[in-house]
Amino acid sequence: MKRPRQMRRGSDWLRTVAARVRRAAADLRARVEPRLRALVPTRAPRPDTEDGGEPRPSRLAPVLARLRHHPAAVLGLGFVLTFLAGYILAALVLFPAPIFAQTRAVPQLIQLEREAAEARLAEAGLLVGEIEVERHPAAPRGAVTWQSPPPGVRVPEGALVRLTLSGGPQRVPLPDLVGYDVQVARGLVEAAGLSVGRVDATQAPAPQGVVVSTRPATGATLLPGAEVVLVVSVGAPTITVPDLTGLMRDSAAVTLEEAGLTLGTSFRRTTTRGEPGTVIEQVPAAGTLSAPGTVVNVTIARRPSE
């Protein structure tokens, strides 16, 4: 949009300069010519013919005669003159521009967001050129990571500045960890540039300590350093959870240990059910098939006055 305006402005400027030059030349000639005529004696005009009546030969005649014997030189000279005429025509008519074009210093754009970079270029009298997007390990998405020309270089007003924007860090696909031992799976996660957030246990037919699933699922693309949850098998549900109702906490812990299970959290509830200090509820419930090492949480009764 700025190009036609610059062309018109350059053309008007050239016309103004040419008019001033013509006026100055005419004024100088009017002042100097009378003085020159007073100093230089007037000579009789040179006759165009010699004494014998023959026309006086032109001084260009020998040159023209030589050029007739060198057609290649004539063609070369014609080509040069044609090129110069075309160049002058293009510079003064087709693409006019001021003789002394204004220059601008390219501003610092790296680490700016795209909108901020475009605004800074507009303030400097420059234009946004080609924009490329490339992955960057650290720069946020949309930030300028490179510019051409670099900052500080002086360029003509309205010049184009190329920008390279960050497409964000390269995303990492989550590898398939199902079937691996939990320690091996942890190493694979870290090797992929990710991290293990936590390890959840679940009952599954898989051997104890083997990964049965992940969150997110296999194949998901994550940012470097993102956390992955490993779901690990505690074994197949082959142990029947014993009934702990009515047992004291220590007795319940011994009963679970003998069955191959583990006592988990003990909650206390004010109630009139059962004797104080005894188990009144359990999770999982009695009779449930559980895997070895399953944690059983219990609720223990207490009196209202406790």
N, C-alpha and C positions, 0 to 999 in steps of 0.2 A: 504493500500500500504506500510506502514511503518513496519508492523509486520514481514514479512520475512526478511527484512534488519536487524531488531533488533535481530531476532533469529540467523542469520548468525554471526553477530557481537558478540553476547554472546557466541556462540559456539567457535569461534576463540579465544576469550579471555580465556575461560576455558582451551583450549588445550595449550595455551601459559603458563598459570599458572601451569598446571600439568607438563609440560616439565621442567620448572624452579625448581619445587619442587623435581622432580626425580634427576635432576643434583645436587641440594644442598644436598640431602640425600646421594647420592653416594660419593660426596666430603667429607661429614662429616664422613661417614663410613670409607673411606680410611685413614682419619687422626686419628680417635679415636680407631679403631680396633687394630692396633699394640700396642698402649699403654695399652689397656685392657689386651692383651695377656701377656704383660710383667709383669703386676701387679698380675694377677690371675693365680695360678698354674694350670697346665693341669691335669685334672682328667681322670682316665681310663673310657672308655665308659661303660655304664651300660649294662650288658648282658641282652639279650631278654628272657633268660630262667633262671629258678631257678636251685638250686643245683641238684635237682632230675631230671633235664632234661625236666620238664614240662614248657610250655610257661608261661611267667610272665603275670598275668591278667592286663588288661588295667584299668587305673583309671576311664575311662568313663563307665566301665561295670556296676557298681552299679546304675549310673544315668540312663543308658539305660534300666536296669531291672525295675527300678521304673516307667519309662515312658510307659513300656509295660502294666502296670496295670492301667494307666490313659490315655485312648485314647482321652478323651476330651481335656486334656491339650496339647496332641500332635497336635490335630486339631487346637486349639487356637494359639499355637506357630507357626504352619504353616501358618495360616491366617495372623498373624502379620508380619511374615517375607515376605510373598507374597505382602502384602500391602506396606511395606517399600520399597521393590524392585521395585514395580510399580511406587511408588511416586518418587523415585530417578531417574528411567528411564524417567518419564515424565518431571521432572525438568531439567535433564541434556541433554536429547536427543530430546524429542518432543517439549518442550517449553523452550529452554535455555534462560537465562537472566543473566545479571551481578549480582554478589553477592551483591554489593553495588550499587543499582539502583539510578540514579540521580532523584532528585525531583524538581518540579517547583511550584512557587506560582501562584495560580489562580488569574488572573487580574480582575479589576472592569469592568463589562460589562453592567450594568444596565443603561438605558437611551441612549445607543448607538444604531445606526441602525445596521441591520443584517450584512451588508458587513463590517462595521467597527469592529463589535464584532468578526467576523471570522478572520479578519486580525490581531487583537490583540492576539487572541488565537494562531494563527500560529507563531507570534513573540515570544510567551511564550513557544513554544514547545508542545502545547496541541492541541487536536482535538475537533471539534464540534460534540456533540452527538445528542440525540433526540431533535427535535424542535417542540414545541407546540404553537398554536395561541389561544389567549383568548381575549375577549372584555375587554377594560380598559376605565374608564370614563375620564381620562385625558391624558394618554400617546398617542402620535401620532401613526398612523398605521405603523407597521414594527419595532417599537422600542423595545428593550429588557426590559422586566418588571421583570424578575426573572431569576436566574441562580443557578445551582447546580453542583458542590460544590460552596459555597459562596466565595466572594473575600477574598484573604489572606490565604486560606487553601493550604497547600503544598501537592501535589499529584505527583505520578510518571510521568516521561516524557512520552508524548503520551497519557495521560489519556483523557477520554471523558468528556466534560462539557455540560450538558443539558441546553437548553435555552427556555424561554417562551417569545413569541413576542406578542405585542399588535395588536389586530384586529381592533383598533379604538373604540370609544365610541358606546354604544348600541343605534341604531337608533330608533326613536319614530314614531309610525304610527299616522297620522293626523286623529282625530276623525271626525265623521259626524256631522257637525254643521248646516246644512240646516234646516230651520224651527224654529231655536232658536232666541230669542231676542238677539240683539247685545251685551248687557251686559252679558247675560248668556253665550253666545258663547265665549266672551273674557275670562271669568272665566274658561271655559273648556279648552281653549287653554293653559292658564297658568298652569292649573293643570296637563296637559300632558307634562310639561317641555318645552313648546314652548313659543313664544311671538307674539303679534299682531303687524305687521308692520304698516299698515294703514287700514282705512275703506273707501271703495269706495261706492258711491251711484248709484243706477240704478232704472229705472222704471220697475216694475214687478207687477203681479196680487197679490202678497203676501202683507200682511198688512205692513204698514210703520214701519221701524226699525227692520224688521225680516231678518235674513241672508238667501240669496237665492243661494249663491255659495261661494267658497273659491279658492284662488290661493296659492299653488297648490291644486289639487283636493283632495277630501276625500280618505283616504287610502294610500296616499303617505307617504313614510318613510323618516324622516328628522333627522338631527343631533340635539341633545339637544340645546335649545336656538334659533333655526332657526325661522325666521319671517314668519308669515302667513298673507295674505291679505284677509280681510272679505269684501264681496260684499253684501250690505244691500239694501233692497227695500225702495224706497221713496213712494210707493203706485202705484196704477194702473193709467194709463194715462186717466184721466177723465176730465181734464180742457183744454179748447181751449186757446192756447197762443194768446193774443191780438196783434193787429198791432200797433207797437210803432213808425213807420216811421213818421218823422216830429215833434215828441214830444221832448221837452227839457228833459234833464236827470232827473231832479226832477219829472217832470210830468210822465215820463216813469216809475219811481220807484213807484209812487202812483198807477198808472194803474195796474202794476203787483201785488202789494200788495192787491188791491181790488179783483183781480182774484184768489188770493191764491198762487201766484208765488213769486219769489224773484229776484231782480235785482242783476246781478253778476258783472263781470268786464266791465269797460267802456274803449274802445279803441278810440283814436283820429286819424283821417286820413285827410291829406290835399287833398281836392277835391273841385270841383265846383258844386257838387251835393248838393242840399238842402241848407238850411240856416245854417250858422255857429252855432254850439252848439246844433243842432238837431240830432236825430237818423236817420241814413241812412241805417243801416243793423242791423239784430238781429239774434241770434241763441239761441234756435230753431226759425224757421221761424214762421211767423204769421199763425194761423189756425192749427198748430200742436197740437195733443192731448198730454198733459203732466200730470204727477202726481202732487199732491199738494206739494208745496214747491220747485218745479223745478227751477233751476237757469237759468236765461235768460241773456246772454251776449250781449252787444250792441256796435255799432261803431258810433261815433259822428263826424260830419263834422267840419272842420276848414278851414279857408282861407289860401292860400299859404303864405301870409305875416305874419301869426300868428306864 
